Amino acid sequence: MTVVVSTLFCSLDGVAEIDPAWHFPYFDDAMGAAVGEDYADTDVLLLGRVTYDSFAGAWPDRETAGGPDSGFAKDLGDMRKVVATRGDSDLGWRNTQPTGDPLGTVRSLREESGVEKVLVAGSLSIVRQLLAAGELDELRLLVHPVAADTGERIFDGSVGLRPLELKRADVLPTGVLRLIYSPSELPGTAAYDDVTEHVPQA
């Protein structure tokens, strides 16, 4: 069975548009290990065009440079990548193909033999589409203990009510929370009159 996973860095106030000023001070070995776990065993990397351009503008050069991050850069280059874009021209990075229909592509990948894990890195618009369509199996967040105040947030009003179940929670040494959620249902139906017995007593 194919699992579709989203991995996002975000601030405490839900901003997932990374600002180096608040992101990199929290990046340590523990966060690197968490990122490595998210990417492990990925068969297809699904990216929005903005995220792809950011990746393609950095990782091929890092692979060539042969620095300490070149191994991860090579893994990204070797990985099959699908990019949500309106164009169909060559995207310039090996093992990359365009799609104009990310939702349809995900549904097709679920039927494709040998595809067990699809990872959506960043790419907020795709994450929202998948959540709204019920096509996201895991939402993985690395929540930094900082209020970013500005930047694009994970939820922008387009997803609707989406209950989630917390499957795993880890506290990293820097105070970053690693949270893994899966889609769920509300625990029931209730109004205030149904919960008065739980209100703290004087």
Backbone as a ProteinNet text record, in pm:
[ID]
protein_1_A
[PRIMARY]
MTVVVSTLFCSLDGVAEIDPAWHFPYFDDAMGAAVGEDYADTDVLLLGRVTYDSFAGAWPDRETAGGPDSGFAKDLGDMRKVVATRGDSDLGWRNTQPTGDPLGTVRSLREESGVEKVLVAGSLSIVRQLLAAGELDELRLLVHPVAADTGERIFDGSVGLRPLELKRADVLPTGVLRLIYSPSELPGTAAYDDVTEHVPQA
[TERTIARY]
83.6	0	87.3	54.4	130.8	92.3	194.2	173.2	220.5	136.4	170.1	197.1	318.3	367.4	408.5	369.5	415.5	517.6	626	723.1	742.5	725.5	730.4	806.4	886.5	939.1	837.9	808	715.3	747.3	692.7	707	589	595.1	489.7	356.3	360.2	236.4	197.2	249.9	202.6	263.5	364.8	430.7	523	502	586.1	664.4	666.4	753.4	884.1	984.3	1105.6	1179.1	1214.4	1304.7	1433.2	1546.2	1672.1	1699.8	1648.2	1674.7	1618.7	1503.4	1448.1	1464.3	1497.4	1508.9	1646.1	1753	1883.4	1940.9	1908.1	1958.4	1910.8	1803.6	1750.2	1790.7	1865.3	1900.5	2025.8	2007.2	2118.8	2114.3	2196.5	2201	2065.8	1992.4	1862.7	1763.5	1763.9	1674.5	1718.8	1849.4	1899.8	1856.5	1858.9	1815.2	1665.9	1586.4	1442.5	1415	1486.9	1472	1512.7	1622.8	1667	1562.2	1494.6	1388.9	1271.3	1238.4	1128.6	1159.6	1284.6	1321.5	1353.9	1377.3	1417	1309.3	1354.4	1265.4	1163.5	1191.3	1100.8	1118.8	1008.1	1011.6	990.1	906.3	877.6	872.7	941.6	938.5	847.2	739.7	643.5	666.4	684.9	719.9	633.9	598.5	542.7	654.1	616.6	718.5	812.6	759.9	846.2	946.9	899.5	991.1	1091.6	1044.6	1137.1	1247.5	1209.3	1309.5	1411.8	1365.8	1458.4	1554.5	1500.7	1583.9	1682	1628.9	1711.8	1816.2	1788.9	1886	1998.9	1989.4	2091	2154.4	2072	2125.2	2216	2191.1	2287.5	2427.5	2435.6	2565.9	2631.2	2550.1	2605.7	2657.4	2590.1	2639.8	2775.3	2785.3	2910	3022.5	2989	3091.4	3156.8	3086.3	3146.4	3163.6	3082.5	3091.1	3023	3008.4	2948.6	2803.2	2735.8	2596.8	2582.3	2696	2689.6	2621.8	2631.6	2565.9	2415.2	2359.9	2215.5	2176.6	2262.8	2235.7	2229	2318	2316.1	2188.9	2150.6	2027	1907.4	1901.7	1792.2	1797.2	1917.3	1929.9	1886.7	1921.5	1888.1	1740.3	1674.5	1534.2	1442.8	1340.3	1238.3	1160.3	1150.2	1086.2	973.3	858.2	744.1	714.9	705.3	691.8	559.2	481.6	355.4	387	361.5	392.3	302.5	274.6	188.4	263.3	393.8	471.4	509.2	559.9	604.8	746.9	820.1	957.7	1050	1171.2	1270.7	1299.5	1289.4	1307	1452.6	1540.1	1682.4	1754.4	1684.5	1748.5	1712	1805.7	1782	1665.9	1604.6	1496.3	1377	1348.2	1239.7	1137.8	1010.6	903.3	797.5	732.1	627.6	491.1	401.6	261	176.4	68.6	-25.6	-140	-138.2	-247.8	-190	-143.4	-79.8	-172.9	-301.3	-395.3	-411.7	-430.6	-442.3	-316.2	-200.8	-73.4	-61	-99.6	-93.3	-182.3	-301.9	-392.9	-335.1	-268.2	-204.6	-87.2	-9.4	105.8	61	-56.1	-107.9	-133.7	-157.7	-185.3	-60.8	48.8	170.6	249.8	284.4	360.5	497.2	535.6	667.7	674	567.6	565.1	499.2	580.5	528.6	524.7	609.5	611.9	630.8	538.1	547.7	568	674.2	704.6	679.6	602.1	580.5	665.4	768.2	857	815.2	789.5	742.8	613.6	609.8	502	364	341.9	220.5	92.6	91.5	-32	-69.6	30.1	1.9	-44.6	18.8	-22	-168.2	-207.4	-346.1	-441.8	-404.9	-489.9	-507.4	-397.9	-403.6	-487.4	-471	-551.4	-700	-731.5	-871.8	-936	-854.9	-906.9	-898.6	-844	-828.7	-721	-620.3	-515.3	-381.4	-379	-255.1	-265.7	-167.9	-171.9	-99.4	3.6	76.9	118.2	99.1	147.6	256.2	380.4	494	544.8	547.3	585.5	706.3	799.2	908.3	880.5	819.1	767.6	875.6	924.5	1029.4	968.2	1035.6	981	1002.7	941.7	956.7	829.4	786.5	674.8	731.5	706.3	761.7	687.1	558.9	472.8	436.9	532.1	503.6	545.4	479.1	509.4	385.3	392.5	278.7	257	132.5	98.7	47.7	57.2	14.4	-132.4	-215.3	-359.5	-402.5	-469.2	-508	-657.8	-735.9	-879.4	-929.8	-840.4	-882.4	-904.3	-861.1	-865.2	-997.5	-1057.6	-1178.6	-1143.7	-1246.6	-1226	-1162.4	-1046.7	-975.6	-920	-994.7	-940.8	-818.8	-723.3	-600	-573.1	-507	-466.9	-315.9	-269.9	-127.2	-73.4	17.3	73.1	206.5	277.1	410.4	446.9	514.3	562.5	699.5	796	932	973.9	1045.8	1103.1	1252.4	1298.9	1439.7	1516.6	1649.1	1726.9	1711.1	1682.3	1667.2	1528.9	1439.4	1302.2	1208.3	1260.9	1176.3	1089.9	962.3	871.7	860.2	881.5	854	720	622.4	486.5	445.4	390.4	342.3	193.9	115.2	-29.8	-79.1	-192.1	-262.6	-408	-477.6	-619	-700.9	-801.3	-881.6	-1024.1	-1099.7	-1235.7	-1245.9	-1341.9	-1367.5	-1405	-1368.1	-1395.9	-1544.2	-1627.8	-1771.4	-1838.2	-1965.6	-2037.3	-2073.5	-2049.2	-2075.9	-2092.9	-2174.5	-2188.4	-2154.1	-2158.4	-2117.3	-2199.2	-2328.2	-2412.7	-2372.9	-2304.9	-2264.1	-2136.1	-2065.6	-1935.5	-1930.2	-2041.3	-2038.5	-1984.9	-2003.7	-1952.8	-1801	-1736.8	-1590.6	-1533.1	-1618.7	-1571.5	-1511.5	-1394.2	-1333.1	-1430.4	-1427.7	-1515.7	-1443.8	-1519	-1460.4	-1416.2
-119.5	0	124.7	220.8	344.7	440.6	499	598.5	733.3	834.2	969.9	1053.4	1107	1172.4	1315.7	1408	1546.6	1574	1643.2	1684.7	1835.9	1903	2049.3	2099.5	2201.7	2281.6	2393.6	2422.5	2532.6	2599.1	2717.7	2791.1	2758.4	2806.7	2779.5	2839.2	2946.3	3007.9	2960.2	2846.2	2780.5	2825.7	2911.2	2955.5	2844.8	2804.8	2699.5	2750.6	2880.2	2943	2974.4	2892.9	2896.9	3029.8	3086.3	3200.8	3150	3159.6	3110.7	3167.9	3289	3353.3	3272.9	3203.6	3124.6	2975	2932.2	2787.8	2731.2	2784.4	2720.2	2721.7	2818.5	2809.1	2684	2622.2	2502.4	2373	2384.6	2263.8	2200.9	2082.6	2011.3	1865.4	1780.5	1639.6	1571.5	1607.7	1544.5	1580.5	1706.3	1744.6	1678.6	1672.4	1604.9	1459	1393.1	1253.3	1241.6	1336.6	1335.3	1354.9	1447.4	1469	1343.1	1281.6	1158.4	1048.5	1040	940.9	970.9	1098.3	1134.5	1094.8	1114.9	1085.7	938.5	863.8	723.7	645	557.8	466	538.2	662	734.4	685.8	653	609	724.8	820.3	936	1060.6	1164.6	1294.3	1385.5	1433	1521	1663.7	1755	1892.5	1990.8	2101.7	2215	2285.7	2371.3	2433.5	2524.5	2600.8	2690.6	2610.1	2504.2	2420.7	2353.1	2305	2241.3	2338	2459.5	2556.6	2583.8	2585.5	2604.7	2486	2364.9	2244.7	2238.8	2256.7	2243.2	2353	2465.6	2573.8	2555.4	2453.3	2434.7	2295.7	2189.6	2056.1	2000.4	2024.1	1973.7	2032	2160.8	2222.8	2166.2	2136	2078.8	1937.2	1864.9	1731.4	1741.9	1834.1	1852.5	1901.8	1986.9	2045.1	1941.1	1831.7	1725	1757.1	1849.4	1883.8	1780.5	1811.4	1715.1	1680.9	1765.3	1737.3	1676.7	1638.8	1589.2	1453.5	1372.1	1241.5	1256	1344.1	1369.8	1432.7	1522	1585.4	1481.6	1384.5	1278.1	1194.3	1162.7	1086	1159.6	1291.5	1369.5	1365.6	1376.9	1372.6	1239.3	1131.3	996.9	964	1032.2	1002.8	1043.9	967.1	1004.6	1123.3	1227.6	1351.7	1387.6	1422.6	1469.8	1612.5	1702.7	1844.7	1896.6	1958.3	2020.3	2151	2155.6	2273.9	2276.9	2395.3	2408.2	2376.4	2388.9	2362.5	2216.3	2178.4	2041.1	2035.4	2145.7	2150	2075.3	2049	1981.6	2066.5	2004.2	2078.1	2088.2	2017	2040.6	1960.8	1882.1	1800.1	1656	1567.3	1429	1365.1	1269.6	1190.4	1276.1	1379.1	1471.7	1473.6	1470.1	1477.1	1575.5	1647.2	1743.7	1677.4	1739.4	1701.6	1826.6	1831.8	1941.5	1907	1784.4	1735	1656.8	1726.8	1654.8	1557.2	1592.1	1499.7	1372.6	1390.2	1275	1192.2	1259.1	1187.5	1103.8	1159.7	1083.4	960.2	977.6	863.1	757.5	801.6	706.3	635.5	710.9	650.7	544.5	563.4	463.4	330.1	335.8	214.9	158.2	231.1	191.8	89.7	-19.1	-124	-71.9	-104.1	-66.8	67.5	146.7	276.9	258.1	260.5	240.7	368.8	466.9	591.8	709.7	804	930.7	1039.1	1116.2	1222.3	1357.6	1440.9	1579.4	1666.7	1727.3	1813.3	1958.5	2030.3	2168.2	2170.6	2256.7	2253.4	2266.9	2377.9	2396.6	2382.8	2433.5	2426.2	2281	2197.6	2056.2	1988.4	2020.3	1962.1	1994.8	2119.1	2159.1	2082.9	2070.3	1996	1850.9	1789.6	1649.1	1632.2	1723.3	1716.5	1732.5	1830.5	1857.4	1740.7	1669.1	1557.5	1424.6	1424.4	1299.6	1209.7	1268.9	1189.9	1197.2	1258.5	1264.3	1167.9	1078.4	976.3	1019	1102.9	1151.2	1295.8	1375.6	1513.1	1518.7	1536.6	1539.1	1682.3	1730.8	1868.7	1873.8	1960.9	1995.8	2138.7	2150.1	2278.2	2347.9	2459.4	2536.1	2621.4	2633	2712	2861.7	2913.3	3053.9	3099.6	3221.6	3281.2	3360.3	3312.8	3378.3	3507.3	3510.6	3627.7	3652.4	3641.1	3664.5	3543.8	3526.3	3415.7	3331.4	3246.5	3163.7	3053.6	3039.4	2940.7	2811.4	2703.3	2572.8	2577.3	2628.7	2631.1	2773.9	2788.2	2921.6	2935.6	2840.9	2845.7	2762.9	2698.7	2623.3	2474.9	2427.1	2283.5	2241.1	2326.8	2288.6	2212.3	2172.8	2099.9	1964.8	1938.5	1813.6	1761.2	1680.3	1623	1536.2	1540	1463.7	1386.1	1273.8	1192.5	1201.6	1235.3	1241	1099.6	1061.5	926.7	920	1033.2	1034	1176.7	1192.1	1323.7	1308.6	1382.8	1381.5	1524.8	1544	1674.4	1667.5	1748.1	1750.5	1838.8	1824.1	1898.6	2050.1	2104	2249.2	2298	2205	2242.6	2228.7	2190.8	2163.3	2041	2048.9	1934.8	1865.2	1735.3	1656.6	1586.7	1625.8	1575.9	1504.3	1386	1309.7	1283	1331	1316.4	1232.3	1168.1	1102.8	1149.2	1142.4	1183	1100.5	1163.6	1096.3	1149.5	1122.6	1172.9	1244.8	1334.3	1394.6	1285.4	1301.5	1195.4	1178.9	1258.9	1247.4	1379.4	1390.6	1516.7	1567	1693.7	1749.8	1899.7	1953.6	2097.3	2126.1	2253.7	2287.8	2213.9	2201.8	2135.4	1989.2	1930.7	1790.7	1773.1	1881.7	1869.5	1941.6	1990.4	2067.2	1986.3	1856.5	1774.1	1772.9	1813.2	1815.1	1952.6	2051.8	2186.7	2184.9	2250.9	2251.6	2304.9	2239.7	2279.3	2374.6	2467.6	2563.7	2492.7
0	0	0	-84.7	-95.2	16.6	79.3	183.8	130.4	143	99.1	223.6	232.3	352.9	320.4	405.8	395.6	505	471.3	572.4	562.5	677	679.7	801.5	781	891.3	915.8	1041.8	1066.8	1200.6	1216.5	1341.3	1432	1554	1651.3	1608.3	1530.4	1484.1	1344.1	1302.7	1181.8	1051.8	1056.6	933.6	883.1	758.3	699.9	579.7	562.3	463	535	509	591.1	576.2	688.8	695.5	760.3	691.4	750.7	888.9	916.8	1044.8	1161.4	1141.2	1251.5	1231.9	1110.7	1087.5	1124.2	1067.8	1081.9	1223.7	1309.2	1446.5	1520.8	1474.2	1540	1469.4	1359.8	1282.9	1343.6	1402.4	1464.7	1419.5	1483	1444.3	1461	1565.7	1590	1479.6	1437.2	1328.5	1198.2	1177.2	1058.4	1054	1169	1175.5	1145.9	1195.6	1168.8	1020.3	957.9	814	737.4	780.6	715.4	724	838.1	854.2	761.7	746.3	657	512.4	470.6	331.8	307.8	413.1	397	323.2	234.9	162	74.4	38.1	-50.6	-193.5	-257.8	-397.1	-493.4	-454	-538.8	-450.9	-494.2	-426.5	-507.1	-445	-511	-463.8	-557.5	-524.7	-602.6	-536.8	-608.3	-683.2	-776.4	-861.6	-782.8	-687.6	-610.6	-529.2	-463.1	-385.2	-476.8	-591.7	-685.9	-729.2	-765.4	-811	-701.3	-575.9	-464.7	-453.2	-461.4	-453.5	-570.6	-692.3	-811.8	-821.6	-755	-755.9	-657	-572.9	-468.7	-468.7	-469.6	-444.4	-553.9	-683.6	-782.9	-764.3	-732.7	-709.1	-583.4	-480.6	-358.2	-382.4	-469.4	-503.9	-573.1	-666.1	-740.9	-651.1	-555	-467.4	-377.8	-348.3	-269.4	-122.4	-69.1	72.3	159.8	288.9	381.9	350.8	272.6	236.5	96.6	35.6	-102.5	-112.7	-7.8	-11	-18.1	64.9	62.2	-70.4	-121.6	-250.2	-362	-358.6	-460.3	-447.8	-324	-303.5	-364.2	-344.1	-401.8	-554	-609.6	-754.2	-812.3	-742.8	-790.7	-773.2	-681.4	-650.1	-765	-786.6	-885.2	-831.3	-913.5	-869.6	-966	-909.3	-988	-943.3	-1040.6	-1010.8	-1065.3	-978.9	-1020.5	-1091	-1219.8	-1298.5	-1420.2	-1470.4	-1587.6	-1716.8	-1712.4	-1832.8	-1845.3	-1962.4	-1983.4	-2037.5	-2020.2	-2068.2	-1973.4	-2021	-1939	-1815.3	-1698.1	-1573.5	-1530.8	-1599.1	-1583.5	-1477.6	-1399.6	-1295.8	-1326	-1314.5	-1356.2	-1278.6	-1342.1	-1280.8	-1239.5	-1319.9	-1287.6	-1400.2	-1364.1	-1463	-1416.2	-1510.1	-1472.6	-1463	-1389.1	-1388.4	-1373.8	-1447.2	-1432.5	-1340	-1287.5	-1203.6	-1085.6	-981.7	-870.3	-800.6	-786.9	-722.2	-805.1	-935	-1022.8	-1023.6	-1016.1	-1014	-888.3	-774.2	-649.3	-657.9	-711.8	-723.9	-817.2	-923.7	-1014.4	-948.6	-869.2	-801	-701.3	-641.6	-547.7	-618.2	-749.1	-825.7	-892.4	-884.5	-954.9	-874	-937.2	-870.3	-826.9	-704.7	-654.5	-585.9	-591.9	-523.8	-388.5	-284.8	-149.7	-67.7	-105	-28.7	-122.6	-114.2	-185.2	-80.4	-93.9	2.6	-61.5	6.6	-34.6	56.3	-0.1	78.5	58.3	168.3	154.5	75.2	-29	-128.1	-63.5	5.5	84.7	3.6	-117.7	-196.2	-224.6	-249.5	-273.9	-145.6	-33.5	94.6	123	100.7	124.9	33	-94.1	-188	-144.6	-103.3	-62.1	64.3	159.4	281.4	250.3	168.5	136.5	62.9	-16.4	-95.3	-22.4	99.8	173.6	117.6	52.2	-11.9	61.8	180	257.9	375.7	387.8	492.4	620	606.7	724.4	703.7	807.8	811.5	917.6	874.4	966.2	980.1	1103.5	1130.5	1222.6	1191.1	1281.9	1327.8	1445.6	1494.9	1577.1	1525.4	1591.9	1704.1	1817.8	1928.6	1908.5	1803.8	1769.7	1699.6	1726	1653.4	1536.6	1415.5	1296.9	1264.6	1293.7	1275.7	1129.7	1039.3	898.2	815.6	702.3	612.5	587.6	487.3	449.1	551	593.5	695.4	632.8	708.8	659.6	620.7	708.5	685.3	653.6	540.6	493.4	471.9	525.6	508.5	392.1	318.2	199.8	227.3	342.2	369.9	432.2	513.4	585.3	711.4	784.5	909.1	879.7	937.7	914	1046.2	1119.8	1243.7	1214.6	1305.6	1291.1	1419.4	1404.1	1519.1	1534.9	1654.4	1681.9	1696.5	1604.4	1605.4	1679	1681.1	1743.7	1778.5	1892.2	1934.3	1998.3	1948.4	2002.7	2031.6	2140.4	2171.8	2141.8	2047.4	2012.4	2111.2	2119.1	2219.5	2212.4	2094.7	2080.1	2120.2	2155.4	2186.2	2068.6	1951.8	1836.5	1865.4	1831.1	1843.3	1708.3	1710.3	1590.4	1611.1	1530.4	1545.3	1417.6	1431.3	1316.2	1335.2	1240.3	1244.9	1127.3	1147.7	1038.4	1041.7	928.5	926.4	1024.3	1082	1182.9	1177	1281.4	1295.8	1430.1	1442.8	1572.8	1673	1799.7	1897.8	1929.6	1869.9	1893.4	1862	1897	1881.7	2020.4	2043.7	2176.3	2165.8	2254	2273.9	2419.7	2457.8	2594	2699.3	2678.4	2777.9	2799.3	2699.4	2711.3	2792.9	2817.2	2883.5	3017.2	3066.3	3190.8	3308	3306.2	3416.6	3422.8	3313.8	3308.9	3344.2	3360	3392.5	3532.6	3553.8	3687	3793.4	3907.3	4017.6	4111.1	4169.6	4262.8	4389.7
[MASK]
++++++++++++++++++++++++++++++++++++++++++++++++++++++++++++++++++++++++++++++++++++++++++++++++++++++++++++++++++++++++++++++++++++++++++++++++++++++++++++++++++++++++++++++++++++++++++++++++++++++++++

